[in-house]
Amino acid sequence: MLDPAQTETLARALGDSPETVISLHLLRRGLGRAWVAGTPASPRAVVVEPLAFDLGEPMAFGTDPAEIWTLLAEIDDWWCVNVAPGVANDLAARIEDTTSRPVAFEDDIYLTLRHAPSVSIHPCVRRLASIDLPLLLSASAGFEPSGFAGWEELIAESVAAGAIANGKMVSLAYVSAASPGHANLTIATLPAHRRRGFATSCAALVVGAIVAAGGIAVWSAGASNAASLAVARRLGFAEVKRRVYLVLGDDACREMERTNPPPRSGGLSALDADIGHCTILP
């Protein structure tokens, strides 16, 4: 287990970028576990395993497919791993040879925005505050406080905007992962309330807060998630990076279903250096 100083050492080694913001957030808040080949200060490969959200979907960093596979082999019950394009083919071949399961590929697209969007805000949409906790606590199962211990913590420490219709939360955008320089968004809209501009308006308010605080807004989505990417581009987000999901066997269908729910993509202020979790392999 990493202490706060070791967590920060690993975070500095990973670097602050659109593709690392989620992993940094999970580690610093104790919501992720890092498997490291090398040391936190000089890792040759790192796999960050979520412990609370997106279970079974680790992210891998490094240029050596063999070392990444050695780390992945230590993790139970994962079905999808997010990797750099340069290692995807070799790593997929190792996975298939070892597990006898086919591997499907899905591009993961990262987009960023450095200025407030120029869009009209729907009259049902507003920034959320502690007074809105009852709405969040009673919200549909389609919403969850990804990246935080609960809605109370999210509202207190992050930025959120929601669309309220007939006294219910029907669309939500919030910062779900934060690093000192980047903020990753999570977006969700109930199916019956899509195509009304709610997601665009909610995201616009959150992005405005991120930019006002000096951060860079990050949006990520699978390449097949056309709805999510359309909202991002409507707001002015531009693609800056791609990674690759390697999806195991029959779970390839699960990955395709994963891209159809409400657009997901979050983080704002600097984070507390909470306890992280780490296993270091020689």
GIRA-V40612 format. One record per residue. RES is the residue in one small letter. SS is DSSP state (H for helix, E for strand, - for the rest). NEAR is the number of other ideal C-beta (glycine too) atoms within 12 Angstrom. D_FIRST is the distance of its C-alpha to the first C-alpha in Angstrom with 1 decimal. Layout:
res->(RES | RES)
ss->(SS | SS)
near->(NEAR | NEAR)
d_first->(D_FIRST | D_FIRST)
This chain:
res->(m | l | d | p | a | q | t | e | t | l | a | r | a | l | g | d | s | p | e | t | v | i | s | l | h | l | l | r | r | g | l | g | r | a | w | v | a | g | t | p | a | s | p | r | a | v | v | v | e | p | l | a | f | d | l | g | e | p | m | a | f | g | t | d | p | a | e | i | w | t | l | l | a | e | i | d | d | w | w | c | v | n | v | a | p | g | v | a | n | d | l | a | a | r | i | e | d | t | t | s | r | p | v | a | f | e | d | d | i | y | l | t | l | r | h | a | p | s | v | s | i | h | p | c | v | r | r | l | a | s | i | d | l | p | l | l | l | s | a | s | a | g | f | e | p | s | g | f | a | g | w | e | e | l | i | a | e | s | v | a | a | g | a | i | a | n | g | k | m | v | s | l | a | y | v | s | a | a | s | p | g | h | a | n | l | t | i | a | t | l | p | a | h | r | r | r | g | f | a | t | s | c | a | a | l | v | v | g | a | i | v | a | a | g | g | i | a | v | w | s | a | g | a | s | n | a | a | s | l | a | v | a | r | r | l | g | f | a | e | v | k | r | r | v | y | l | v | l | g | d | d | a | c | r | e | m | e | r | t | n | p | p | p | r | s | g | g | l | s | a | l | d | a | d | i | g | h | c | t | i | l | p)
ss->(- | - | - | H | H | H | H | H | H | H | H | H | H | H | - | - | - | - | - | - | H | H | H | H | H | H | H | H | - | - | - | E | E | E | E | E | E | E | - | - | - | - | E | E | E | E | E | E | E | E | - | - | - | - | - | - | E | E | E | E | E | E | - | - | H | H | H | H | H | H | H | H | - | - | - | - | - | - | - | E | E | E | E | E | H | H | H | H | H | H | H | H | H | H | H | H | H | H | H | - | - | - | E | E | E | E | E | E | E | E | E | E | E | - | - | - | - | - | - | - | - | - | - | - | E | E | E | - | - | H | H | H | H | H | H | H | H | - | - | - | - | - | - | - | - | - | - | - | - | - | H | H | H | H | H | H | H | - | - | E | E | E | E | E | E | - | - | E | E | E | E | E | E | E | E | E | E | E | - | - | - | E | E | E | E | E | E | E | E | - | H | H | H | - | - | - | - | H | H | H | H | H | H | H | H | H | H | H | H | H | H | H | - | - | - | E | E | E | E | E | E | E | - | - | - | H | H | H | H | H | H | H | H | H | H | - | - | E | E | E | E | E | E | E | E | E | E | E | - | - | H | H | H | H | H | H | H | H | - | - | - | - | - | - | - | - | - | - | - | - | - | - | - | - | - | - | E | E | E | E | E | -)
near->(17 | 31 | 18 | 22 | 16 | 26 | 37 | 27 | 27 | 40 | 41 | 22 | 28 | 37 | 20 | 30 | 26 | 39 | 34 | 40 | 44 | 47 | 45 | 44 | 48 | 46 | 49 | 42 | 39 | 28 | 34 | 40 | 35 | 47 | 41 | 39 | 32 | 25 | 20 | 30 | 20 | 17 | 33 | 27 | 37 | 47 | 43 | 48 | 37 | 34 | 25 | 24 | 26 | 33 | 20 | 25 | 39 | 38 | 44 | 46 | 39 | 34 | 21 | 24 | 31 | 22 | 30 | 40 | 34 | 27 | 39 | 42 | 24 | 24 | 30 | 13 | 16 | 33 | 30 | 43 | 46 | 43 | 44 | 32 | 25 | 18 | 30 | 30 | 18 | 25 | 39 | 33 | 19 | 27 | 35 | 21 | 16 | 18 | 21 | 10 | 21 | 19 | 34 | 28 | 31 | 34 | 28 | 41 | 34 | 37 | 38 | 33 | 37 | 25 | 19 | 22 | 32 | 14 | 24 | 13 | 27 | 27 | 13 | 24 | 34 | 26 | 28 | 35 | 20 | 18 | 13 | 27 | 22 | 18 | 28 | 32 | 18 | 15 | 28 | 22 | 10 | 22 | 34 | 26 | 33 | 39 | 44 | 36 | 21 | 18 | 31 | 19 | 24 | 39 | 29 | 19 | 30 | 43 | 39 | 48 | 41 | 43 | 41 | 30 | 20 | 12 | 12 | 23 | 37 | 32 | 46 | 50 | 54 | 47 | 50 | 44 | 50 | 44 | 38 | 26 | 28 | 45 | 49 | 50 | 57 | 46 | 49 | 41 | 39 | 28 | 18 | 16 | 29 | 25 | 16 | 21 | 25 | 38 | 44 | 39 | 36 | 47 | 55 | 39 | 38 | 49 | 46 | 33 | 32 | 44 | 27 | 19 | 24 | 16 | 37 | 34 | 49 | 49 | 52 | 46 | 38 | 37 | 23 | 23 | 31 | 16 | 27 | 38 | 29 | 21 | 39 | 38 | 24 | 25 | 40 | 25 | 37 | 21 | 23 | 22 | 24 | 25 | 35 | 33 | 43 | 44 | 37 | 31 | 20 | 16 | 27 | 25 | 18 | 22 | 33 | 21 | 17 | 27 | 30 | 20 | 27 | 37 | 39 | 42 | 48 | 46 | 47 | 40 | 26 | 22 | 34 | 20 | 24 | 26 | 23 | 40 | 28 | 35 | 24 | 28 | 24 | 11)
d_first->(0.0 | 3.8 | 6.6 | 9.8 | 11.4 | 9.1 | 9.2 | 12.9 | 13.3 | 12.3 | 14.5 | 17.3 | 17.2 | 17.5 | 20.3 | 21.7 | 24.1 | 25.4 | 23.5 | 20.0 | 20.4 | 19.1 | 15.9 | 15.3 | 16.2 | 13.9 | 10.7 | 12.1 | 13.0 | 10.0 | 12.4 | 10.9 | 8.4 | 9.0 | 10.4 | 11.6 | 14.7 | 15.0 | 12.8 | 11.5 | 14.9 | 17.0 | 15.7 | 18.5 | 17.2 | 14.6 | 14.5 | 13.1 | 13.3 | 14.6 | 13.6 | 16.6 | 19.3 | 20.9 | 19.2 | 19.9 | 20.3 | 17.6 | 18.4 | 18.5 | 19.2 | 20.9 | 24.4 | 24.1 | 24.5 | 23.9 | 20.4 | 19.6 | 21.2 | 19.1 | 15.9 | 17.7 | 18.8 | 15.4 | 15.5 | 17.8 | 20.5 | 20.5 | 24.0 | 24.0 | 22.1 | 22.9 | 23.7 | 25.8 | 29.5 | 29.7 | 27.5 | 28.6 | 31.6 | 30.1 | 26.9 | 29.1 | 31.3 | 28.5 | 27.3 | 30.9 | 31.6 | 28.7 | 28.8 | 32.5 | 31.7 | 33.3 | 31.3 | 32.7 | 32.2 | 32.0 | 31.8 | 29.4 | 31.3 | 29.9 | 32.5 | 32.4 | 34.8 | 35.4 | 38.3 | 39.2 | 40.8 | 44.6 | 45.0 | 46.8 | 44.7 | 45.8 | 47.2 | 44.9 | 41.7 | 40.2 | 37.0 | 35.2 | 34.5 | 33.5 | 37.0 | 36.2 | 33.3 | 35.8 | 36.6 | 33.0 | 32.3 | 35.4 | 35.0 | 35.3 | 32.5 | 32.8 | 30.7 | 27.0 | 24.8 | 22.5 | 19.6 | 19.9 | 19.6 | 23.4 | 26.7 | 26.8 | 23.7 | 24.9 | 28.4 | 27.2 | 24.8 | 26.1 | 29.6 | 31.4 | 35.0 | 36.8 | 40.2 | 41.8 | 44.7 | 46.7 | 44.1 | 41.2 | 38.3 | 39.3 | 37.3 | 34.1 | 32.3 | 29.3 | 26.5 | 23.5 | 21.2 | 21.5 | 20.8 | 22.9 | 25.6 | 25.5 | 25.8 | 25.7 | 28.1 | 28.2 | 31.8 | 33.3 | 37.0 | 38.5 | 40.8 | 44.0 | 43.4 | 42.7 | 45.1 | 46.0 | 44.1 | 41.5 | 38.4 | 39.9 | 40.7 | 37.4 | 35.5 | 38.1 | 37.4 | 33.6 | 34.1 | 36.6 | 34.1 | 31.5 | 34.2 | 35.5 | 32.1 | 32.2 | 29.7 | 30.2 | 30.4 | 28.8 | 30.1 | 28.9 | 30.7 | 31.6 | 34.9 | 36.7 | 35.9 | 39.1 | 39.2 | 35.9 | 36.9 | 40.4 | 39.1 | 36.9 | 39.9 | 42.2 | 40.1 | 40.2 | 36.9 | 37.2 | 35.2 | 33.1 | 30.9 | 30.5 | 27.7 | 28.2 | 27.1 | 27.3 | 28.2 | 28.4 | 31.8 | 33.2 | 30.4 | 32.3 | 34.5 | 31.5 | 30.6 | 34.2 | 34.2 | 31.0 | 33.0 | 35.8 | 34.4 | 34.6 | 33.6 | 29.9 | 28.5 | 25.9 | 24.1 | 25.9 | 24.8 | 22.0 | 18.8 | 16.9 | 13.7 | 11.6 | 8.0 | 6.5 | 4.4 | 4.9 | 6.9 | 9.2 | 12.7 | 15.4)
